[in-house]
Amino acid sequence: MKKPQSGPTPPQSDDVISHLLETFRLNARVFQTVAFCGDWALDTSGSGQASFHVVAEGACWLQIPGEDAPVQLGCGDLVLFPRDAAHVITGQRETQVAVNAGPMLRYQNAPKDAGAGLVCGFVEFLHQPRNPLLDALPDYLHIAANSHDQQWLSAVLSLLRQEAHNDSTGRDAVINKLCDLLFIHAIRAFLRDKPQVSGVLAAVGDRKVAAAMKLMHQQPERAWTVAELGEQVGMSRSAFAEHFSRITDLSPLDYLTRWRMYLAARWLAEERLSVFDVAQRVGYKDEAAFRKAFKRHANIGPGEVRRSGTLPGPDGLGNKLRKALGLS
């Protein structure tokens, strides 16, 4: 009997998400921990940043333009706005407010019968004002405290409460790291409850594509072939190429090239490595070939990125990477 070929175990989708989060430099931070009472309204939209709110105490209502009825938020609920969608959080269901009026915080004197405590923050990605992970999510995510992930949400919320009232050294850093956890778990909850997704989440949610992406992320310098990648994930060359392209709208090697260029830009801008060293890191033995490929994808030469210390702007590599992840 022929023994089956051994190979790496395909990773779970969260492994690929971890690679993406590490590369894009997730940074969630709290900007406000506040208690409300009476007739109140809070609007954090208009900042251009992804935002989130955790109901630490009490209950409140979420109003979204175009939706017929407000959404009730209970103690322990998390609501995330990946692309700064217009929204208003209010203390009473019947409160009428002008949604999309810009950042606003309003109080009115009223009986203290609508109390709520909120932890509010932003989610940022270094060098990525428009991030593939955020773009793949819906306008807002509501993770209820009574969801399947109640245990982790309750645990993180409890720690947030403790740190919010803690004056010890490192308080802000701890709170921000806890907010990183909120974002990651929100993505997990979304993938579990919404199997029909698109863009990068569809890619990392597909076991075969996720396995191939993980291999390319781990060894960007390797001269991968479509046949090798297909073999590693248990598919024929043609079947793998068709499947990968259908999910990501790019061929496997196109994705690899764009991923290499993004990593190269980071190493040039942040670590100021030489163009030759970066070319070697991403699998180019010929520096001239690397320079040509980088400029084609980033609309700027690698030497310019190294000298400026900044990544290419939105007209360069950012949009190219979005296409690599099936988001253009």
C-alpha positions in Angstrom: 0.0 0.0 0.0 1.3 3.4 -0.9 1.8 5.6 2.1 0.2 9.0 2.0 2.5 11.9 1.6 3.1 13.9 4.7 2.8 17.6 4.7 1.9 20.5 6.9 -1.4 20.6 8.5 -3.6 23.3 7.0 -3.9 26.2 9.5 -7.1 27.4 11.0 -8.3 30.7 9.5 -7.4 32.6 12.7 -3.7 31.8 12.0 -3.9 33.7 8.7 -5.8 36.5 10.4 -3.0 36.6 13.0 -0.5 37.1 10.3 -2.5 39.9 8.7 -3.1 41.6 12.0 0.6 41.4 12.8 1.6 42.8 9.4 -1.0 45.6 9.4 -0.1 46.5 13.1 -3.5 46.4 14.9 -3.8 49.1 17.5 -7.1 49.5 19.4 -7.3 52.2 22.0 -9.9 53.6 24.4 -10.7 57.3 24.1 -13.5 57.5 26.6 -14.9 55.7 29.6 -18.1 57.4 30.6 -21.3 57.0 32.6 -24.6 58.5 31.3 -28.0 59.1 32.8 -31.2 60.8 31.8 -31.8 61.8 28.2 -28.4 61.5 26.4 -27.0 60.8 23.0 -23.5 59.9 21.8 -22.2 60.1 18.2 -18.6 59.2 17.5 -19.0 58.9 13.7 -17.2 61.4 11.4 -13.7 60.7 12.7 -12.8 58.6 9.7 -11.6 55.8 12.0 -13.1 52.5 12.9 -14.8 52.8 16.3 -16.3 50.5 19.0 -18.4 50.8 22.1 -18.8 48.3 25.0 -21.8 48.6 27.2 -20.1 48.2 30.6 -23.2 49.0 32.7 -27.0 49.4 32.1 -28.5 49.4 28.6 -29.0 51.8 25.7 -30.2 52.0 22.1 -28.3 52.1 18.8 -29.7 54.2 15.9 -28.5 53.5 12.3 -29.6 55.5 9.3 -31.8 53.5 7.0 -32.9 51.0 9.7 -36.5 51.0 10.7 -36.0 50.5 14.5 -33.1 51.1 16.9 -31.1 48.1 18.2 -31.2 47.5 21.9 -27.7 47.1 23.5 -27.5 45.4 26.9 -24.8 45.2 29.5 -21.8 43.4 28.1 -22.7 44.0 24.4 -20.0 45.1 21.9 -20.7 47.1 18.8 -18.0 47.7 16.2 -18.1 50.2 13.3 -15.3 49.1 10.9 -15.7 52.0 8.5 -17.0 54.8 10.7 -20.6 54.3 9.7 -23.0 57.0 10.9 -24.6 56.0 14.2 -26.0 57.4 17.4 -26.2 55.7 20.8 -29.0 57.0 23.0 -30.3 56.3 26.5 -34.0 56.0 25.5 -35.6 54.2 22.5 -37.8 57.1 21.7 -35.1 59.8 21.8 -35.0 61.6 18.4 -31.5 62.7 17.2 -30.1 63.8 13.9 -27.9 60.9 12.8 -24.8 61.7 10.8 -24.5 65.2 12.3 -20.8 64.6 13.1 -19.1 63.9 16.3 -21.4 64.8 19.1 -22.0 64.2 22.8 -25.2 65.6 24.3 -26.8 65.5 27.7 -30.2 66.8 28.8 -31.6 67.0 32.3 -34.0 64.2 32.9 -34.9 61.6 35.5 -32.1 59.1 36.1 -33.9 56.2 34.6 -31.8 55.5 31.6 -28.3 55.0 33.0 -25.5 53.3 31.0 -21.8 53.1 31.2 -19.8 52.9 28.0 -16.2 52.2 27.0 -15.5 53.8 23.7 -12.5 53.4 21.5 -10.9 53.4 18.0 -9.3 50.6 16.0 -6.3 51.7 13.9 -3.8 49.9 11.6 -0.4 51.4 11.1 0.0 52.8 7.6 -3.4 51.5 6.6 -6.2 54.1 6.7 -8.3 51.7 4.7 -7.6 48.1 5.8 -8.6 44.9 4.1 -9.9 43.3 7.2 -12.1 46.3 8.0 -13.3 46.6 4.4 -14.4 43.0 4.5 -16.7 43.5 7.5 -20.3 44.9 7.4 -21.1 48.4 8.3 -21.4 47.4 11.9 -21.0 44.3 14.1 -23.2 43.8 17.2 -21.8 41.0 19.5 -24.4 40.4 22.2 -23.3 39.4 25.7 -25.5 36.4 25.5 -23.8 35.1 22.3 -21.8 31.9 22.1 -18.7 34.0 23.1 -20.2 35.3 26.3 -17.4 33.9 28.4 -14.6 35.8 26.7 -16.6 39.0 26.3 -17.5 38.9 30.0 -13.9 38.2 31.0 -12.5 41.1 28.9 -15.2 43.5 30.0 -14.5 42.6 33.7 -10.8 43.4 33.1 -11.7 46.7 31.3 -13.8 47.7 34.2 -11.0 47.0 36.7 -8.4 48.9 34.6 -10.7 51.9 34.0 -10.7 52.4 37.8 -7.1 51.6 38.2 -4.4 54.3 38.6 -1.5 51.9 38.5 1.4 52.3 36.0 0.6 51.0 32.6 -3.2 51.3 32.9 -3.7 52.8 29.4 -1.5 50.2 27.8 -3.4 47.4 29.4 -6.7 48.9 28.4 -5.6 49.2 24.8 -4.3 45.6 24.6 -7.7 44.4 26.0 -9.3 46.4 23.2 -7.1 44.5 20.7 -8.7 41.3 22.1 -12.2 42.7 21.6 -11.5 43.3 17.9 -10.0 39.9 17.3 -12.9 38.1 19.0 -15.4 40.2 17.1 -13.9 38.9 13.9 -14.1 35.4 15.2 -17.7 35.8 16.2 -18.5 37.2 12.8 -16.9 34.4 10.9 -18.7 31.8 13.0 -22.1 33.4 12.5 -21.7 34.6 8.9 -20.2 31.8 6.8 -21.1 33.7 3.5 -18.4 36.4 3.5 -16.3 38.1 0.8 -12.9 39.6 0.4 -10.1 38.7 2.7 -12.5 37.0 5.2 -13.7 34.7 2.5 -10.1 33.8 1.8 -9.1 33.1 5.4 -12.4 31.3 6.0 -11.6 28.8 3.2 -9.4 26.1 4.6 -7.5 25.4 1.4 -6.9 29.1 0.5 -6.0 29.9 4.1 -3.4 27.1 4.1 -1.8 28.4 0.9 -1.8 32.0 2.2 -0.2 30.9 5.4 2.6 29.1 3.5 3.3 32.2 1.4 3.2 34.4 4.5 5.7 32.2 6.3 8.1 31.8 3.4 7.7 34.8 1.1 11.3 34.3 -0.2 10.6 30.8 -1.5 10.2 30.3 -5.2 6.7 28.8 -4.9 5.0 27.3 -7.9 1.3 26.8 -8.2 1.8 23.0 -8.4 3.8 23.1 -5.1 1.2 25.2 -3.3 -1.6 22.9 -4.6 0.3 19.8 -3.4 0.8 21.3 0.1 -3.0 21.8 0.5 -4.0 18.5 -1.1 -5.2 19.8 -4.5 -4.1 19.4 -8.1 -2.4 22.3 -9.8 -5.4 23.2 -12.0 -8.0 22.7 -9.3 -6.0 24.8 -6.8 -5.4 27.6 -9.2 -9.1 27.8 -10.1 -10.2 27.6 -6.5 -7.7 30.3 -5.3 -8.6 32.7 -8.1 -12.3 32.2 -7.5 -12.0 33.2 -3.9 -9.4 36.0 -4.1 -9.9 37.2 -7.7 -6.1 36.7 -8.2 -3.8 33.9 -9.2 -1.8 32.4 -6.3 1.5 33.9 -7.7 -0.1 37.3 -8.2 -1.1 37.2 -4.6 2.4 36.1 -3.6 4.0 39.0 -5.6 1.7 41.6 -4.0 2.3 40.2 -0.5 6.1 40.3 -1.1 5.8 43.9 -2.2 3.9 45.0 0.9 6.5 43.3 3.1 9.3 44.9 1.2 7.8 48.3 1.6 7.6 47.8 5.4 11.2 46.6 5.6 12.4 49.5 3.5 10.4 52.2 5.4 10.5 50.9 9.0 13.8 49.0 9.2 15.7 51.0 6.5 17.2 47.8 5.1 19.1 48.1 1.9 17.3 47.4 -1.3 19.5 44.4 -2.0 18.8 42.9 1.4 15.0 43.4 1.0 15.1 41.9 -2.5 16.8 38.8 -1.0 14.2 38.6 1.8 11.3 38.5 -0.7 12.9 36.0 -3.1 14.6 38.2 -5.7 18.2 37.2 -6.5 18.4 40.1 -9.0 18.1 43.5 -7.4 17.2 45.1 -10.7 14.3 42.8 -11.2 13.1 43.6 -7.7 13.3 47.3 -8.3 11.3 47.0 -11.4 8.6 44.8 -9.8 8.4 47.1 -6.7 7.9 50.2 -8.8 5.3 48.5 -11.0 3.2 47.6 -7.9 3.9 50.6 -5.7 4.2 53.4 -8.2 7.4 54.5 -6.5 10.9 53.2 -6.4 12.2 51.2 -3.4 15.0 53.6 -2.8 12.5 56.5 -2.4 10.5 54.5 0.2 13.7 53.8 2.1 14.8 57.4 2.1 11.4 58.8 3.1 10.8 56.2 5.8 7.1 56.1 4.9 5.0 53.5 3.0 3.5 54.3 -0.4 0.3 56.3 -0.2 -3.2 55.2 -1.1 -2.6 55.5 -4.8 0.3 53.0 -4.6 0.8 49.8 -2.7 -2.3 50.2 -0.4 -4.7 49.8 -3.3 -2.6 47.0 -4.9 -2.8 45.1 -1.6 -6.5 45.6 -1.5 -6.7 44.0 -4.9 -4.5 41.2 -3.7 -7.0 40.4 -1.0 -10.0 40.6 -3.3 -11.3 43.9 -2.2 -10.9 46.2 -5.2 
